Amino acid sequence: MNLPLVSIIIPTYNRAHLISETLNSISTQTYANWECIIVDDDSTDNTAALVQTYTAKDSRFKYYMRPENMPKGANSCRNYGFEKSKGEYINWFDSDDLMVPSFLKYKVDFIGSKRCDFIYSNTINFDTKKQETPMFRQSKGDAEVTPENFIKQIVAWSTPDFLCTRKSIGEVRFNESLRSGQEYNFFSKYLLDNVKGFHLDEVLTKRRIHEDSIQSIQHRENRIYLLNKYNAYFRTYQDVREKANKESVNYLLNLAMSKAFELSLLKKKIPNYTLLFNSVVSNKGFLRALIFLLSLLLALVFGAGHRLMNFSRS
């Protein structure tokens, strides 16, 4: 029986000290019909030499450098990797995480039995001491997998847990201007294309937590964290406002407004604030937009304005 090809797409940057474990976890998969496309974001360590030891031993591993005409970042690498892929199924993965041996087999069997567009499984975190902790609940109760529930994070998943049919991706791509929240943006857009998916309640990914991980870096620097969150929410609002229902659109705009207010409290510049103001006018009316603007000024000058902010979002 011919098994469908799964394309595993991995962006990487200066992960020579970690990526071997990731690639070894792919090599030992019980499901054999895969290709692993590694796209290097111009690493300055010995990632290239290390990965090429894998491509030399196993033709299923393929190594590319991000083209110079594409913006630097994991999103460009993910998009380029998708262009190079040939699989019927697509599974993005990270260069510092691990697959359990049955990762692919469980997923391919499950998506085949459900005859759906995508499935997502569970993740467990592990640290440098190999201590494991749950990442988050992938769903709350029996919540249905819908665009609205994902946007509100009533259902959620990490990118490595997600496997989908190539056909279902269509024209959806990772936003190459986002530094964080790109997965949230991608899946919000993807789900609005009338796709159907299910939750596979199995822990199949081990997510590494370490000092150089993006999550650790962001949480050490609150300003960067807030800025990235603001950009992700506002960009997602812009991308889905024509397709999403009114409640979801309002939810995303409220999140962007909240992060803009928090940036003002830190006396930081709000990107695209004119577009944000115009969006508030369009969705909530001119009066609430003025109150929102006043709350930002109070936050910037006096560290106040919380009540006005909450009223403008209502």
Secondary structure, DSSP 8 states (H G I E B T S, - for coil): -----EEEEEEESS-TTTHHHHHHHHHT-S---EEEEEEE---SSSHHHHHHHHHHH-TTEEEEE--TTS-SSHHHHHHHHHHH---SEEEE--TT-EE-TTHHHHHHHHHHHHT-SEEEEEEEEE-TT--EEE---SBSTT----HHHHHTTSB---GGGEEEEHHHHTT----TT-SS-HHHHHHHHHHTTT--EEEEEEEEEEEE--TTSHHHHHHH-HHHHHHHHHHHHHHHHHHHTTTS-HHHHHHHHHHHHHHHHHHHHTT---TTHHHHHHHHHHHH-HHHHHHHHHHHHHHHHHS--HHHHHHHH-
